[in-house]
Amino acid sequence: MEDRSGKLIATLAEGKDETISGTLTWAGRGERGELVSDGLYYIKLATAGKVWQNADQVAVSVEVDNVAPQSPQLLEPSSALTTNRPEVALTSQAAAGAMVRAYLNGNVALQGTADARGVWRVKVTGLQPGENQLYLTEADQAGNESAPSRVLAVNYDDQAPASQLTVSNGEFNPASGTEVSFYLAQTLEVYVTVTDGKGRSLGEILPAAAREGEVNFHWQGDVAEAVLPDGTYRLELHGGSLLGKCTVVIDSAPPAKPQLLLPGEKVSSGAVQFVWEGAGEISRYQLKIWQDQNVFTYELFATSLQVPEPLRVGNWSWQVEAFDGAGNAAVSEVKSLLVELDLPQFLELTNLAGGPNPFAPNGNGRFERFQLLYSLSQPATVRINIFNLAGKEVYKAEGIPQGAGDHIFSWDGRDRSGRLVRPGLYLIAILAENQQNKAPARGRILVSVMY
């Protein structure tokens, strides 16, 4: 086990004139048993002898991560509530695509994945009579779990006048609408109003009447036969007092079209990684890849995917469709891709492609990173340097062992000190070397940084 600088961290197994087989386990500790710091590490097979001459081959890279993610935000309900149903609808904000867990009275009630915006809407059932405690946590891929969100107190009383006011779609296009629901445990004179973001009442969407039991009605974002403009609104259930409230978003505008970034026109591996640029309002993506009668479709919350099964040799097409929270869709252009698996017997760096170019790491969620794809014909140690047009080096990453095939380098527009570089043109230079070839392989590309 080595770190990125090539320093030996730990020896997992060794043998002399014998075969080593089985499962190797690394607990993230060094030679003296100390916990290693967070970062990327490489498991190498170092060999000697006449049978296998390839030394220092990378078997796998692993990332150590002991840092817990930030706590998710419990957005709704915004305060404690009383309900006559043993369930409560929650809306939360976490990291995009994060695993979120809902705890009810100290136990995991359910878990799920936040969408591409980090929004997670769910209904928790199984409330116990009396006061219940609900909170959320976020878990990362390494298994670290965040501190709890704020605790929501929910009093379940089946004799309470009304249940929680809920909608089937918290975000909707008026053309499709949403279902508004609540339950009355007794006959009450109730009505439902809608208010704007400034708290001004815009009118009734359910007229006042004596009602009892389950109440459901379909609302298409209209008040007095006029559809409200796109925006955020609050529905309120009244019956002598405010009995319930919930937030809805009306959205009739399609999201921005995804911009396809990688791969380029050709790759040297069937295990292709697809990368595209999304937008902040998009909640999910659908990636479609096809060749003749072979069609693969993937539902995603991220803006990249490495296909689980290698694509066969030949020409392929691909496209991405984006959906916002209200279900509005936008479709990207169609791009073509040639998969070639024949690699030369010497070291080559090919298929250099990148985007978006220009890119703008200004924190607005669009075109934040430059993604660079390149292919190696053989395993090599890679060095990446970034220079401004005056020739000054602003960033470098060296001693990166990589196998044959396609690789992606991502730059966030920051220098070695973590500061954002100035706007302008930058040269990204890639150098690949191995012991089998005297001549290194090189690649260069100009990228523009804008703010």
C-alpha positions in Angstrom: 0.0 0.0 0.0 1.4 3.4 -1.1 0.3 7.0 -0.9 0.1 9.3 -3.9 3.8 10.3 -3.5 4.9 6.6 -3.7 5.7 6.3 0.0 5.2 2.8 1.4 2.3 2.9 3.9 1.7 -0.8 4.7 2.5 -4.3 3.5 -0.7 -6.3 3.2 1.0 -9.6 2.2 4.3 -11.0 1.0 5.8 -14.3 0.1 8.9 -15.9 -1.3 8.9 -18.6 -3.9 5.3 -19.4 -3.2 1.8 -18.4 -4.3 -0.3 -15.9 -2.3 -4.1 -16.1 -2.8 -7.2 -15.3 -0.9 -8.8 -12.0 0.4 -6.6 -9.2 1.6 -8.0 -6.7 4.2 -6.7 -3.2 4.9 -8.1 -1.4 7.9 -6.7 2.0 6.9 -3.6 1.7 9.1 0.1 2.1 8.5 3.0 -0.2 9.3 3.0 0.8 13.0 -0.8 0.4 13.3 -1.6 4.1 13.1 -4.6 5.4 11.3 -3.6 7.0 8.0 -4.9 10.4 6.9 -7.7 10.8 4.5 -6.7 10.6 0.8 -6.1 8.4 -2.1 -3.9 5.2 -1.8 -2.7 2.6 -4.2 -2.5 -1.2 -3.6 0.4 -2.5 -5.7 1.7 -5.9 -6.5 5.5 -5.7 -6.5 7.1 -8.8 -8.0 10.6 -10.2 -8.7 11.8 -13.2 -10.6 11.9 -14.7 -14.1 8.3 -15.6 -14.6 6.5 -12.2 -14.3 8.7 -9.2 -15.0 6.0 -6.5 -14.6 6.8 -4.8 -11.3 4.8 -2.3 -9.4 1.5 -3.0 -11.1 -1.5 -1.1 -9.6 -4.1 -3.6 -8.6 -6.6 -1.1 -7.2 -6.8 2.4 -5.8 -8.8 3.2 -2.6 -9.9 6.4 -0.9 -9.8 6.8 2.8 -12.5 9.1 4.1 -13.2 9.6 7.8 -15.0 12.9 7.5 -18.7 12.8 8.1 -20.9 14.8 5.7 -22.9 17.9 6.7 -26.2 17.4 8.4 -29.3 17.6 6.0 -31.8 20.3 6.5 -35.4 19.3 7.5 -37.4 21.9 5.6 -41.0 20.8 6.1 -42.8 20.6 8.4 -41.1 23.8 9.6 -42.4 23.4 13.2 -44.0 20.9 15.6 -47.4 19.6 14.5 -50.3 17.5 15.7 -51.9 15.0 13.4 -54.7 12.5 13.6 -53.0 10.1 11.2 -50.0 7.9 12.1 -47.8 9.4 9.3 -46.0 12.5 8.4 -44.7 13.9 5.1 -41.1 15.3 5.2 -39.2 17.5 2.8 -35.4 17.8 3.2 -32.3 19.3 1.6 -29.1 17.3 1.5 -26.2 16.9 -0.9 -27.0 15.9 -4.5 -27.6 12.2 -4.7 -26.9 11.6 -1.0 -28.2 8.7 1.1 -30.6 10.2 3.6 -32.0 8.4 6.6 -35.2 9.2 8.6 -35.1 8.3 12.3 -38.4 7.8 14.2 -38.0 7.7 18.0 -34.3 6.7 17.6 -34.7 4.0 15.0 -34.3 4.1 11.3 -37.7 4.3 9.8 -36.6 4.4 6.1 -33.8 5.7 3.9 -33.5 6.9 0.3 -31.6 8.9 -2.2 -31.8 12.7 -2.6 -32.3 13.9 -6.1 -29.7 15.8 -8.2 -30.6 19.0 -6.3 -30.4 17.3 -3.0 -34.1 17.3 -2.4 -35.7 14.3 -0.6 -39.4 14.0 -0.1 -40.8 11.1 1.8 -43.7 9.9 4.0 -42.8 8.4 7.3 -45.4 6.0 8.7 -45.7 4.2 12.0 -46.1 7.1 14.4 -46.9 6.0 18.0 -49.8 7.6 20.0 -48.5 10.7 21.8 -45.3 12.7 20.9 -42.9 11.3 18.4 -39.3 12.5 17.6 -38.2 12.6 14.0 -34.8 13.6 12.6 -32.7 13.0 9.5 -29.0 12.1 8.8 -26.9 11.9 5.7 -24.5 9.1 5.0 -21.6 9.1 2.5 -20.2 6.3 0.4 -17.5 5.5 3.0 -20.2 4.9 5.6 -19.7 8.1 7.6 -23.0 9.4 9.0 -23.7 13.1 9.7 -24.9 14.6 12.9 -28.7 14.7 13.1 -30.8 17.5 11.6 -33.1 19.5 13.8 -35.6 17.3 15.7 -39.2 17.5 14.7 -41.8 16.8 17.4 -45.0 15.2 15.9 -47.9 14.6 18.2 -50.1 11.7 17.0 -53.7 12.0 18.4 -56.4 10.2 16.4 -58.9 12.6 18.0 -57.2 15.7 16.8 -59.4 17.8 14.4 -57.2 17.5 11.3 -54.3 15.7 9.9 -51.3 17.2 8.1 -52.1 19.1 4.9 -50.2 17.3 2.1 -49.8 17.5 -1.7 -49.0 14.6 -4.0 -46.4 16.7 -5.9 -44.6 19.5 -4.0 -43.5 20.9 -7.4 -45.9 20.7 -10.4 -46.7 22.0 -13.8 -50.2 23.6 -13.9 -51.0 21.4 -16.9 -50.7 18.3 -14.6 -51.6 19.8 -11.2 -51.3 18.2 -7.8 -53.6 16.4 -5.4 -54.3 18.2 -2.1 -55.3 16.0 0.9 -56.2 16.1 4.6 -58.3 14.1 7.0 -60.9 15.5 9.4 -61.7 13.4 12.5 -65.0 15.4 13.0 -67.3 17.6 11.1 -65.7 21.0 10.6 -66.3 24.1 8.5 -63.0 24.3 6.7 -61.5 26.0 3.6 -58.1 26.1 1.9 -56.3 29.3 0.8 -53.1 30.0 -1.0 -50.6 32.7 -0.1 -47.6 34.1 -2.0 -44.0 34.4 -0.9 -44.8 37.6 1.0 -47.6 36.0 3.1 -50.4 37.8 1.2 -53.6 35.7 0.8 -54.5 35.2 -2.9 -57.8 33.6 -2.3 -59.5 30.3 -1.7 -58.8 27.2 -3.7 -61.3 25.1 -1.7 -64.5 27.0 -0.7 -65.7 26.9 2.9 -68.0 24.0 3.7 -68.8 21.5 6.5 -66.6 18.5 5.8 -65.7 15.2 7.6 -63.3 12.3 6.9 -60.9 12.1 3.9 -60.8 15.3 1.8 -59.0 15.2 -1.6 -59.1 17.7 -4.5 -57.1 18.3 -7.6 -55.5 21.8 -7.9 -53.9 23.1 -11.1 -52.3 26.2 -9.6 -55.3 28.5 -10.3 -57.1 31.0 -8.1 -60.4 32.5 -9.4 -59.9 30.7 -12.7 -56.5 32.4 -13.3 -53.3 30.2 -13.2 -50.7 31.6 -10.8 -47.3 32.6 -12.2 -44.4 30.3 -11.6 -43.1 30.6 -8.0 -43.3 29.3 -4.4 -46.7 29.4 -2.6 -48.1 28.2 0.7 -51.4 26.3 1.1 -53.3 26.8 4.4 -56.1 24.8 5.9 -58.4 26.9 8.0 -61.2 25.8 10.4 -61.7 28.4 13.1 -57.9 28.4 13.4 -54.9 27.5 11.2 -55.1 23.7 11.1 -52.3 22.9 8.6 -50.0 24.3 6.0 -47.6 23.2 3.3 -45.4 24.7 0.6 -45.8 24.1 -3.2 -43.8 25.2 -6.2 -45.5 26.0 -9.5 -43.1 25.5 -12.4 -44.1 25.5 -16.1 -40.7 26.2 -17.6 -38.4 23.5 -19.0 -34.9 23.2 -17.5 -31.8 24.0 -19.4 -30.7 21.4 -22.0 -27.8 19.2 -20.8 -24.5 19.8 -22.5 -22.7 16.6 -23.5 -19.0 16.7 -22.5 -17.3 13.3 -22.6 -16.3 11.1 -24.2 -15.1 12.6 -27.4 -15.5 11.0 -30.8 -13.4 7.9 -30.0 -12.4 5.8 -27.0 -10.0 2.9 -26.6 -12.0 1.1 -23.9 -15.5 -0.4 -23.8 -15.9 0.6 -20.1 -16.9 4.1 -21.2 -17.5 7.0 -18.8 -20.1 9.5 -19.9 -20.0 13.1 -18.6 -22.4 16.0 -19.2 -23.2 19.4 -17.8 -26.5 19.8 -15.9 -28.2 22.7 -14.2 -29.3 23.5 -10.7 -33.0 23.0 -11.2 -32.6 19.5 -12.6 -33.7 16.7 -10.3 -32.8 13.7 -12.4 -31.3 12.6 -15.7 -31.9 9.8 -18.2 -28.9 8.6 -20.2 -29.7 6.7 -23.4 -26.9 4.8 -25.3 -27.7 2.8 -28.4 -26.1 0.9 -31.3 -28.5 -0.7 -33.8 -30.9 -2.8 -31.7 -28.8 -2.5 -28.5 -30.4 0.2 -26.3 -29.3 1.0 -22.7 -31.2 3.5 -20.5 -30.0 4.7 -17.1 -31.9 6.8 -14.5 -29.4 9.0 -12.6 -29.1 11.7 -10.0 -25.5 12.6 -11.1 -24.0 14.1 -14.3 -21.7 11.2 -15.1 -21.8 7.4 -15.4 -19.3 4.7 -16.2 -21.3 2.0 -17.9 -21.5 -1.2 -15.8 -20.9 -3.4 -18.8 -18.2 -2.6 -21.5 -19.6 -1.4 -24.9 -18.8 -3.6 -27.8 -16.6 -2.4 -30.6 -18.2 -0.1 -33.2 -20.2 3.1 -33.5 -22.6 4.2 -30.7 -24.9 7.2 -30.1 -25.9 8.8 -26.8 -28.2 11.4 -25.5 -29.3 12.8 -22.1 -32.7 14.0 -21.0 -33.1 16.2 -18.0 -36.2 16.5 -15.7 -36.8 19.2 -13.1 -38.8 18.7 -9.9 -42.1 19.5 -11.7 -41.5 16.9 -14.4 -40.6 19.4 -17.2 -38.0 17.9 -19.6 -35.2 19.0 -21.9 -33.3 16.8 -24.3 -29.6 17.2 -25.3 -28.2 16.8 -28.7 -27.2 13.4 -30.0 -23.5 12.6 -30.1 -21.7 9.7 -31.8 -18.9 7.6 -30.3 -16.5 5.0 -31.8 -15.3 2.3 -29.5 -11.9 0.8 -30.5 -10.3 -1.9 -28.2 -7.1 -2.5 -30.2 -4.2 -0.9 -28.3 -0.7 -0.4 -29.9 2.3 -2.2 -28.5 3.9 1.1 -27.5 2.9 3.9 -25.1 0.4 6.3 -26.6 -1.8 9.1 -25.1 -4.8 9.5 -27.4 -8.5 10.5 -27.6 -7.8 13.9 -25.8 -11.1 15.7 -25.3 -12.5 18.0 -22.7 -15.2 20.4 -21.7 -16.9 22.7 -21.0 -14.5 25.1 -22.6 -14.7 27.8 -21.5 -15.7 26.9 -17.9 -16.7 29.2 -15.1 -15.9 28.1 -11.5 -17.9 30.9 -9.9 -20.1 28.9 -7.6 -23.4 29.2 -9.5 -23.6 25.5 -10.2 -23.1 25.8 -14.0 -19.9 24.9 -15.9 -18.0 24.7 -12.6 -15.4 22.1 -13.6 -13.3 21.2 -16.7 -13.4 17.5 -17.4 -10.6 16.1 -19.5 -10.6 12.6 -21.0 -7.6 10.8 -22.4 -6.6 7.2 -23.2 -3.5 5.3 -22.4 -2.4 2.4 -24.6 -0.4 0.9 -21.7 -0.2 1.2 -17.9 1.8 4.3 -17.1 2.7 6.9 -14.4 1.0 10.2 -15.3 1.9 13.8 -14.5 -0.4 16.7 -15.1 0.7 20.3 -15.1 -1.3 23.4 -15.7 0.4 26.7 -16.9 -0.9 30.2 -17.6 0.1 31.8 -20.8 3.1 33.4 -19.1 4.5 29.9 -18.6 4.0 29.9 -14.8 2.9 26.6 -13.4 -0.3 27.0 -11.3 -1.2 23.4 -10.7 0.4 20.0 -10.8 -0.4 16.4 -10.0 2.4 13.9 -10.4 3.2 10.2 -9.8 -0.3 9.0 -10.6 -0.2 5.3 -11.6 -2.9 4.5 -14.2 -3.8 1.4 -16.2 -4.4 1.1 -19.9 -7.7 2.5 -21.1 -9.7 5.8 -20.6 -9.2 8.2 -17.8 -10.8 11.5 -16.7 -9.0 14.4 -15.0 -11.2 17.1 -13.4 -10.0 20.6 -12.7 -12.0 23.0 -10.5 -10.1 26.1 -11.6 -7.9 26.3 -8.4 -4.1 26.5 -8.1 -1.9 24.4 -5.8 -2.9 26.6 -2.8 -6.6 26.1 -3.4 -7.1 29.7 -4.7 -9.2 30.3 -7.9 -7.0 31.2 -10.8 -7.5 34.4 -12.7 -9.6 34.4 -15.8 -7.8 33.6 -19.0 -6.3 30.8 -21.1 -4.4 27.9 -19.5 -2.5 25.0 -20.9 -3.0 21.6 -19.5 -0.1 19.3 -20.2 -0.1 15.5 -19.6 3.0 13.4 -19.5 2.8 9.5 -19.3 5.8 7.3 -18.7 6.5 3.6 -18.1 9.6 1.4 -17.9 8.8 -0.5 -21.1 9.1 2.6 -23.4 12.0 5.0 -23.6 9.8 7.8 -25.1 7.1 9.2 -22.9 3.6 10.0 -24.3 2.4 13.6 -24.2 -0.9 15.5 -24.6 -1.8 19.2 -24.4 -5.1 21.2 -24.5 -5.9 24.8 -24.0 -8.8 25.7 -21.7 -10.4 29.1 -21.0 -11.4 30.1 -17.4 -14.2 32.8 -17.2 -16.1 34.4 -14.3 
